[in-house]
Amino acid sequence: MSTPSSPPTGAPQPPRPGIPLPGSHLASQEPADPNRIRAEVDELLAELGPRPAATPAENTETGADITRRARILEQAHDVLVDALATVDKI
């Protein structure tokens, strides 16, 4: 049943007040630029350098390298999450 003020069935509904849109909790308001995003991710991935040997010797350097690589991958992930949040807002 529809009332005179109800939109027709199947019509897009306007956002209800008080319900946050996806990504609205993030501070970034800049639209996603695919070329900038690719450049940022490529730059971060280039920092990873060559892939380590399949069975590296267990030592402090290996642990530090894993930590460094994890930090770089986390930064690349953050770039992509921010881009997705921007796209969700559009």
C-alpha positions in Angstrom: 0.0 0.0 0.0 1.3 3.4 -0.8 0.3 6.8 0.6 0.2 10.0 -1.5 3.6 11.0 0.0 5.3 7.6 -0.7 7.5 7.3 -3.7 6.4 4.9 -6.4 7.4 1.2 -5.9 10.8 0.6 -7.3 11.8 4.3 -7.2 15.1 5.1 -5.4 14.7 6.1 -1.8 16.4 9.2 -0.6 18.8 8.6 2.3 17.1 8.8 5.7 18.4 11.4 8.1 20.7 10.0 10.7 21.8 6.9 8.7 25.5 7.4 7.7 26.5 6.7 4.1 29.4 4.2 3.5 32.7 5.9 4.1 31.2 9.0 5.6 33.1 8.4 8.8 36.4 8.9 6.9 37.9 12.4 6.7 38.9 12.2 3.0 36.5 14.2 0.9 38.8 14.2 -2.2 37.4 12.2 -5.2 39.3 9.1 -6.1 41.7 9.6 -9.0 42.6 6.2 -10.5 45.9 7.3 -11.8 47.0 8.8 -8.5 45.9 5.7 -6.6 47.8 3.4 -9.0 50.9 5.6 -8.7 50.7 5.5 -4.8 50.2 1.8 -4.7 52.9 1.1 -7.3 55.4 3.3 -5.4 54.6 1.4 -2.2 54.9 -2.0 -3.9 58.3 -0.9 -5.5 59.6 -0.4 -1.9 59.0 -4.1 -1.3 62.0 -4.9 -3.6 62.6 -8.4 -4.9 60.8 -11.3 -3.4 62.8 -13.0 -0.6 64.1 -16.5 -1.1 61.6 -19.3 -0.4 63.3 -20.5 2.7 65.2 -17.6 4.3 67.5 -18.3 7.2 65.9 -17.5 10.5 67.6 -14.4 11.9 66.8 -10.9 13.1 67.1 -9.4 9.6 64.4 -11.7 8.3 62.1 -10.6 11.1 62.8 -7.0 10.4 62.2 -7.5 6.7 58.9 -9.2 7.3 57.8 -6.3 9.6 58.9 -3.7 7.0 57.1 -5.5 4.2 53.9 -5.8 6.4 54.0 -2.1 7.1 54.4 -1.3 3.3 51.5 -3.6 2.4 49.4 -2.1 5.2 50.0 1.4 3.7 49.0 0.2 0.2 45.9 -1.3 1.7 45.0 2.0 3.4 45.4 3.8 0.1 42.9 1.4 -1.5 40.5 1.6 1.4 40.5 5.4 1.3 39.8 5.3 -2.5 36.9 2.9 -2.0 35.4 5.1 0.7 35.5 8.0 -1.7 33.8 6.0 -4.4 31.1 4.8 -2.0 30.2 8.5 -1.3 29.5 9.3 -4.9 
